[in-house]
Amino acid sequence: MKEAELERQLKVLANRRRLSILNFLRKRKDANVGDIADSIRLSLTSTSKHLNMLERMGFVEKEQKSLNVFYRIASGAPGLLSEVLEKL
């Protein structure tokens, strides 16, 4: 892995809210933005921003089900994520 890519991944993971989201999704398998926001006690807007960052880095993936968007840990998530989740 290139240093720049690793740096981007680490920057995204170096945030307690995003770590809380990942930990929640690890336990729940999938959840919509509202459930995630409630669990980490953050607004829907801020939670969505964190989820967007996690999705761009390939840590989470989303699926539209009816009117809701559900997020889950990405099946092809970077290996770094499994190492981080073991520590949570």
N, CA, C and O atoms as a GROMACS GRO file, in nm:
protein
  352
    1MET      N    1   0.084  -0.118   0.000
    1MET     CA    2   0.000   0.000   0.000
    1MET      C    3   0.089   0.124   0.000
    1MET      O    4   0.192   0.130   0.067
    2LYS      N    5   0.047   0.220  -0.074
    2LYS     CA    6   0.121   0.345  -0.080
    2LYS      C    7   0.102   0.424   0.049
    2LYS      O    8  -0.003   0.416   0.112
    3GLU      N    9   0.203   0.498   0.086
    3GLU     CA   10   0.198   0.576   0.209
    3GLU      C   11   0.082   0.675   0.210
    3GLU      O   12   0.016   0.693   0.312
    4ALA      N   13   0.058   0.740   0.097
    4ALA     CA   14  -0.048   0.841   0.090
    4ALA      C   15  -0.185   0.778   0.114
    4ALA      O   16  -0.269   0.836   0.182
    5GLU      N   17  -0.208   0.659   0.058
    5GLU     CA   18  -0.335   0.590   0.078
    5GLU      C   19  -0.353   0.549   0.223
    5GLU      O   20  -0.461   0.566   0.280
    6LEU      N   21  -0.250   0.496   0.284
    6LEU     CA   22  -0.255   0.458   0.425
    6LEU      C   23  -0.282   0.581   0.512
    6LEU      O   24  -0.358   0.573   0.608
    7GLU      N   25  -0.219   0.692   0.479
    7GLU     CA   26  -0.241   0.815   0.554
    7GLU      C   27  -0.388   0.857   0.546
    7GLU      O   28  -0.446   0.896   0.648
    8ARG      N   29  -0.447   0.851   0.428
    8ARG     CA   30  -0.590   0.888   0.412
    8ARG      C   31  -0.679   0.796   0.496
    8ARG      O   32  -0.771   0.842   0.562
    9GLN      N   33  -0.650   0.666   0.491
    9GLN     CA   34  -0.730   0.572   0.569
    9GLN      C   35  -0.718   0.598   0.719
    9GLN      O   36  -0.818   0.597   0.791
   10LEU      N   37  -0.597   0.622   0.764
   10LEU     CA   38  -0.576   0.647   0.907
   10LEU      C   39  -0.644   0.776   0.952
   10LEU      O   40  -0.697   0.782   1.062
   11LYS      N   41  -0.642   0.879   0.867
   11LYS     CA   42  -0.709   1.005   0.902
   11LYS      C   43  -0.859   0.985   0.918
   11LYS      O   44  -0.920   1.043   1.008
   12VAL      N   45  -0.917   0.904   0.832
   12VAL     CA   46  -1.061   0.879   0.843
   12VAL      C   47  -1.091   0.800   0.970
   12VAL      O   48  -1.192   0.825   1.036
   13LEU      N   49  -1.006   0.706   1.003
   13LEU     CA   50  -1.028   0.623   1.122
   13LEU      C   51  -0.992   0.694   1.253
   13LEU      O   52  -1.035   0.652   1.360
   14ALA      N   53  -0.916   0.800   1.244
   14ALA     CA   54  -0.871   0.872   1.364
   14ALA      C   55  -0.976   0.971   1.413
   14ALA      O   56  -0.948   1.090   1.430
   15ASN      N   57  -1.097   0.922   1.435
   15ASN     CA   58  -1.207   1.005   1.481
   15ASN      C   59  -1.299   0.917   1.565
   15ASN      O   60  -1.345   0.813   1.518
   16ARG      N   61  -1.326   0.958   1.688
   16ARG     CA   62  -1.404   0.872   1.777
   16ARG      C   63  -1.546   0.850   1.730
   16ARG      O   64  -1.603   0.744   1.756
   17ARG      N   65  -1.606   0.947   1.662
   17ARG     CA   66  -1.743   0.929   1.612
   17ARG      C   67  -1.745   0.823   1.502
   17ARG      O   68  -1.833   0.737   1.500
   18ARG      N   69  -1.648   0.830   1.411
   18ARG     CA   70  -1.644   0.730   1.304
   18ARG      C   71  -1.611   0.592   1.359
   18ARG      O   72  -1.663   0.492   1.310
   19LEU      N   73  -1.526   0.587   1.460
   19LEU     CA   74  -1.498   0.458   1.524
   19LEU      C   75  -1.624   0.404   1.593
   19LEU      O   76  -1.650   0.284   1.591
   20SER      N   77  -1.703   0.493   1.653
   20SER     CA   78  -1.829   0.451   1.716
   20SER      C   79  -1.926   0.397   1.611
   20SER      O   80  -1.994   0.298   1.636
   21ILE      N   81  -1.932   0.461   1.496
   21ILE     CA   82  -2.018   0.414   1.386
   21ILE      C   83  -1.975   0.274   1.344
   21ILE      O   84  -2.059   0.185   1.330
   22LEU      N   85  -1.846   0.256   1.323
   22LEU     CA   86  -1.796   0.126   1.279
   22LEU      C   87  -1.821   0.017   1.383
   22LEU      O   88  -1.856  -0.095   1.349
   23ASN      N   89  -1.803   0.051   1.508
   23ASN     CA   90  -1.827  -0.044   1.616
   23ASN      C   91  -1.976  -0.082   1.622
   23ASN      O   92  -2.010  -0.198   1.640
   24PHE      N   93  -2.063   0.018   1.606
   24PHE     CA   94  -2.207  -0.006   1.605
   24PHE      C   95  -2.246  -0.097   1.489
   24PHE      O   96  -2.324  -0.191   1.506
   25LEU      N   97  -2.192  -0.068   1.371
   25LEU     CA   98  -2.224  -0.150   1.253
   25LEU      C   99  -2.168  -0.290   1.264
   25LEU      O  100  -2.227  -0.385   1.212
   26ARG      N  101  -2.057  -0.304   1.330
   26ARG     CA  102  -2.000  -0.438   1.350
   26ARG      C  103  -2.096  -0.523   1.433
   26ARG      O  104  -2.112  -0.642   1.407
   27LYS      N  105  -2.159  -0.462   1.531
   27LYS     CA  106  -2.251  -0.535   1.619
   27LYS      C  107  -2.388  -0.554   1.555
   27LYS      O  108  -2.450  -0.659   1.574
   28ARG      N  109  -2.435  -0.456   1.480
   28ARG     CA  110  -2.571  -0.459   1.426
   28ARG      C  111  -2.581  -0.516   1.285
   28ARG      O  112  -2.691  -0.548   1.239
   29LYS      N  113  -2.472  -0.530   1.216
   29LYS     CA  114  -2.466  -0.576   1.077
   29LYS      C  115  -2.506  -0.466   0.980
   29LYS      O  116  -2.427  -0.429   0.894
   30ASP      N  117  -2.627  -0.411   0.993
   30ASP     CA  118  -2.663  -0.295   0.911
   30ASP      C  119  -2.762  -0.209   0.987
   30ASP      O  120  -2.832  -0.256   1.077
   31ALA      N  121  -2.767  -0.081   0.950
   31ALA     CA  122  -2.855   0.014   1.018
   31ALA      C  123  -2.875   0.136   0.930
   31ALA      O  124  -2.791   0.167   0.845
   32ASN      N  125  -2.986   0.204   0.951
   32ASN     CA  126  -3.008   0.328   0.876
   32ASN      C  127  -2.946   0.446   0.951
   32ASN      O  128  -2.902   0.432   1.066
   33VAL      N  129  -2.943   0.560   0.886
   33VAL     CA  130  -2.875   0.677   0.942
   33VAL      C  131  -2.937   0.717   1.075
   33VAL      O  132  -2.865   0.753   1.168
   34GLY      N  133  -3.068   0.711   1.085
   34GLY     CA  134  -3.136   0.749   1.210
   34GLY      C  135  -3.093   0.663   1.328
   34GLY      O  136  -3.066   0.715   1.436
   35ASP      N  137  -3.087   0.533   1.307
   35ASP     CA  138  -3.045   0.442   1.414
   35ASP      C  139  -2.900   0.467   1.454
   35ASP      O  140  -2.866   0.465   1.572
   36ILE      N  141  -2.817   0.491   1.354
   36ILE     CA  142  -2.675   0.517   1.381
   36ILE      C  143  -2.661   0.649   1.459
   36ILE      O  144  -2.588   0.656   1.557
   37ALA      N  145  -2.731   0.752   1.413
   37ALA     CA  146  -2.724   0.884   1.478
   37ALA      C  147  -2.770   0.874   1.624
   37ALA      O  148  -2.707   0.933   1.713
   38ASP      N  149  -2.878   0.800   1.648
   38ASP     CA  150  -2.926   0.782   1.786
   38ASP      C  151  -2.821   0.712   1.872
   38ASP      O  152  -2.799   0.749   1.987
   39SER      N  153  -2.758   0.610   1.815
   39SER     CA  154  -2.664   0.531   1.894
   39SER      C  155  -2.538   0.609   1.932
   39SER      O  156  -2.480   0.586   2.038
   40ILE      N  157  -2.497   0.701   1.845
   40ILE     CA  158  -2.375   0.778   1.876
   40ILE      C  159  -2.407   0.919   1.925
   40ILE      O  160  -2.317   0.999   1.949
   41ARG      N  161  -2.536   0.946   1.940
   41ARG     CA  162  -2.583   1.076   1.993
   41ARG      C  163  -2.530   1.193   1.911
   41ARG      O  164  -2.462   1.283   1.963
   42LEU      N  165  -2.562   1.189   1.782
   42LEU     CA  166  -2.517   1.294   1.691
   42LEU      C  167  -2.631   1.326   1.595
   42LEU      O  168  -2.719   1.242   1.574
   43SER      N  169  -2.630   1.445   1.538
   43SER     CA  170  -2.737   1.483   1.445
   43SER      C  171  -2.731   1.397   1.319
   43SER      O  172  -2.628   1.338   1.286
   44LEU      N  173  -2.845   1.392   1.249
   44LEU     CA  174  -2.851   1.317   1.123
   44LEU      C  175  -2.752   1.372   1.021
   44LEU      O  176  -2.686   1.296   0.951
   45THR      N  177  -2.742   1.504   1.014
   45THR     CA  178  -2.652   1.568   0.917
   45THR      C  179  -2.507   1.530   0.944
   45THR      O  180  -2.434   1.491   0.852
   46SER      N  181  -2.464   1.542   1.069
   46SER     CA  182  -2.326   1.510   1.103
   46SER      C  183  -2.298   1.362   1.084
   46SER      O  184  -2.191   1.324   1.035
   47THR      N  185  -2.394   1.278   1.122
   47THR     CA  186  -2.377   1.134   1.104
   47THR      C  187  -2.362   1.100   0.956
   47THR      O  188  -2.278   1.018   0.919
   48SER      N  189  -2.443   1.162   0.873
   48SER     CA  190  -2.436   1.139   0.728
   48SER      C  191  -2.300   1.178   0.673
   48SER      O  192  -2.246   1.109   0.587
   49LYS      N  193  -2.244   1.288   0.722
   49LYS     CA  194  -2.112   1.331   0.677
   49LYS      C  195  -2.004   1.228   0.715
   49LYS      O  196  -1.917   1.195   0.634
   50HIS      N  197  -2.013   1.178   0.837
   50HIS     CA  198  -1.917   1.075   0.879
   50HIS      C  199  -1.933   0.948   0.795
   50HIS      O  200  -1.834   0.888   0.753
   51LEU      N  201  -2.057   0.907   0.770
   51LEU     CA  202  -2.082   0.788   0.689
   51LEU      C  203  -2.030   0.806   0.547
   51LEU      O  204  -1.977   0.713   0.487
   52ASN      N  205  -2.045   0.926   0.493
   52ASN     CA  206  -1.996   0.954   0.359
   52ASN      C  207  -1.845   0.939   0.352
   52ASN      O  208  -1.791   0.885   0.255
   53MET      N  209  -1.776   0.987   0.454
   53MET     CA  210  -1.629   0.973   0.458
   53MET      C  211  -1.589   0.826   0.466
   53MET      O  212  -1.497   0.782   0.397
   54LEU      N  213  -1.659   0.752   0.550
   54LEU     CA  214  -1.630   0.609   0.564
   54LEU      C  215  -1.658   0.533   0.435
   54LEU      O  216  -1.586   0.440   0.399
   55GLU      N  217  -1.764   0.575   0.365
   55GLU     CA  218  -1.797   0.509   0.239
   55GLU      C  219  -1.693   0.540   0.132
   55GLU      O  220  -1.652   0.451   0.057
   56ARG      N  221  -1.650   0.665   0.123
   56ARG     CA  222  -1.550   0.703   0.022
   56ARG      C  223  -1.420   0.625   0.039
   56ARG      O  224  -1.352   0.597  -0.059
   57MET      N  225  -1.386   0.591   0.162
   57MET     CA  226  -1.262   0.515   0.187
   57MET      C  227  -1.283   0.365   0.176
   57MET      O  228  -1.187   0.288   0.188
   58GLY      N  229  -1.407   0.323   0.152
   58GLY     CA  230  -1.434   0.181   0.132
   58GLY      C  231  -1.454   0.103   0.261
   58GLY      O  232  -1.451  -0.020   0.259
   59PHE      N  233  -1.476   0.172   0.372
   59PHE     CA  234  -1.497   0.104   0.500
   59PHE      C  235  -1.642   0.058   0.517
   59PHE      O  236  -1.667  -0.046   0.578
   60VAL      N  237  -1.737   0.135   0.463
   60VAL     CA  238  -1.878   0.096   0.471
   60VAL      C  239  -1.938   0.100   0.331
   60VAL      O  240  -1.885   0.164   0.240
   61GLU      N  241  -2.050   0.031   0.316
   61GLU     CA  242  -2.126   0.037   0.192
   61GLU      C  243  -2.272   0.059   0.228
   61GLU      O  244  -2.315   0.028   0.339
   62LYS      N  245  -2.347   0.114   0.133
   62LYS     CA  246  -2.487   0.143   0.161
   62LYS      C  247  -2.576   0.073   0.060
   62LYS      O  248  -2.535   0.038  -0.051
   63GLU      N  249  -2.700   0.054   0.104
   63GLU     CA  250  -2.800  -0.010   0.020
   63GLU      C  251  -2.934   0.059   0.041
   63GLU      O  252  -2.978   0.076   0.155
   64GLN      N  253  -2.997   0.098  -0.066
   64GLN     CA  254  -3.128   0.162  -0.060
   64GLN      C  255  -3.235   0.053  -0.045
   64GLN      O  256  -3.243  -0.038  -0.128
   65LYS      N  257  -3.316   0.064   0.060
   65LYS     CA  258  -3.428  -0.027   0.081
   65LYS      C  259  -3.551   0.060   0.102
   65LYS      O  260  -3.567   0.122   0.208
   66SER      N  261  -3.636   0.064   0.002
   66SER     CA  262  -3.754   0.149   0.006
   66SER      C  263  -3.708   0.295   0.022
   66SER      O  264  -3.631   0.344  -0.061
   67LEU      N  265  -3.754   0.362   0.125
   67LEU     CA  266  -3.715   0.501   0.145
   67LEU      C  267  -3.592   0.517   0.233
   67LEU      O  268  -3.540   0.627   0.248
   68ASN      N  269  -3.544   0.408   0.290
   68ASN     CA  270  -3.431   0.414   0.381
   68ASN      C  271  -3.301   0.369   0.314
   68ASN      O  272  -3.301   0.285   0.223
   69VAL      N  273  -3.192   0.426   0.360
   69VAL     CA  274  -3.059   0.384   0.317
   69VAL      C  275  -2.995   0.314   0.436
   69VAL      O  276  -2.986   0.371   0.545
   70PHE      N  277  -2.952   0.192   0.415
   70PHE     CA  278  -2.890   0.113   0.521
   70PHE      C  279  -2.740   0.102   0.495
   70PHE      O  280  -2.696   0.081   0.381
   71TYR      N  281  -2.663   0.115   0.601
   71TYR     CA  282  -2.518   0.106   0.594
   71TYR      C  283  -2.471  -0.021   0.663
   71TYR      O  284  -2.535  -0.068   0.757
   72ARG      N  285  -2.360  -0.075   0.616
   72ARG     CA  286  -2.298  -0.191   0.678
   72ARG      C  287  -2.148  -0.185   0.649
   72ARG      O  288  -2.103  -0.111   0.561
   73ILE      N  289  -2.072  -0.263   0.725
   73ILE     CA  290  -1.929  -0.273   0.700
   73ILE      C  291  -1.912  -0.331   0.559
   73ILE      O  292  -1.976  -0.430   0.525
   74ALA      N  293  -1.828  -0.269   0.479
   74ALA     CA  294  -1.808  -0.313   0.341
   74ALA      C  295  -1.745  -0.450   0.336
   74ALA      O  296  -1.653  -0.481   0.412
   75SER      N  297  -1.796  -0.533   0.247
   75SER     CA  298  -1.741  -0.669   0.234
   75SER      C  299  -1.596  -0.666   0.187
   75SER      O  300  -1.518  -0.754   0.223
   76GLY      N  301  -1.560  -0.568   0.108
   76GLY     CA  302  -1.422  -0.556   0.060
   76GLY      C  303  -1.345  -0.446   0.129
   76GLY      O  304  -1.257  -0.384   0.069
   77ALA      N  305  -1.377  -0.422   0.256
   77ALA     CA  306  -1.312  -0.314   0.331
   77ALA      C  307  -1.161  -0.337   0.340
   77ALA      O  308  -1.115  -0.451   0.346
   78PRO      N  309  -1.085  -0.228   0.340
   78PRO     CA  310  -0.939  -0.241   0.354
   78PRO      C  311  -0.903  -0.322   0.478
   78PRO      O  312  -0.970  -0.314   0.580
   79GLY      N  313  -0.796  -0.401   0.469
   79GLY     CA  314  -0.752  -0.486   0.578
   79GLY      C  315  -0.727  -0.412   0.708
   79GLY      O  316  -0.740  -0.470   0.816
   80LEU      N  317  -0.691  -0.287   0.697
   80LEU     CA  318  -0.667  -0.205   0.815
   80LEU      C  319  -0.790  -0.203   0.905
   80LEU      O  320  -0.776  -0.199   1.028
   81LEU      N  321  -0.908  -0.206   0.846
   81LEU     CA  322  -1.031  -0.196   0.925
   81LEU      C  323  -1.046  -0.314   1.020
   81LEU      O  324  -1.083  -0.295   1.136
   82SER      N  325  -1.019  -0.434   0.973
   82SER     CA  326  -1.034  -0.550   1.062
   82SER      C  327  -0.939  -0.541   1.182
   82SER      O  328  -0.974  -0.581   1.292
   83GLU      N  329  -0.821  -0.488   1.159
   83GLU     CA  330  -0.727  -0.470   1.269
   83GLU      C  331  -0.778  -0.366   1.370
   83GLU      O  332  -0.762  -0.382   1.491
   84VAL      N  333  -0.839  -0.260   1.319
   84VAL     CA  334  -0.893  -0.156   1.407
   84VAL      C  335  -1.013  -0.210   1.484
   84VAL      O  336  -1.025  -0.186   1.604
   85LEU      N  337  -1.102  -0.282   1.416
   85LEU     CA  338  -1.222  -0.334   1.483
   85LEU      C  339  -1.188  -0.434   1.594
   85LEU      O  340  -1.261  -0.444   1.692
   86GLU      N  341  -1.078  -0.505   1.578
   86GLU     CA  342  -1.035  -0.598   1.684
   86GLU      C  343  -1.000  -0.524   1.813
   86GLU      O  344  -1.010  -0.580   1.922
   87LYS      N  345  -0.960  -0.399   1.800
   87LYS     CA  346  -0.918  -0.320   1.916
   87LYS      C  347  -1.036  -0.254   1.987
   87LYS      O  348  -1.023  -0.210   2.101
   88LEU      N  349  -1.151  -0.246   1.919
   88LEU     CA  350  -1.268  -0.177   1.978
   88LEU      C  351  -1.343  -0.267   2.073
   88LEU      O  352  -1.443  -0.225   2.131
   0.00000   0.00000   0.00000
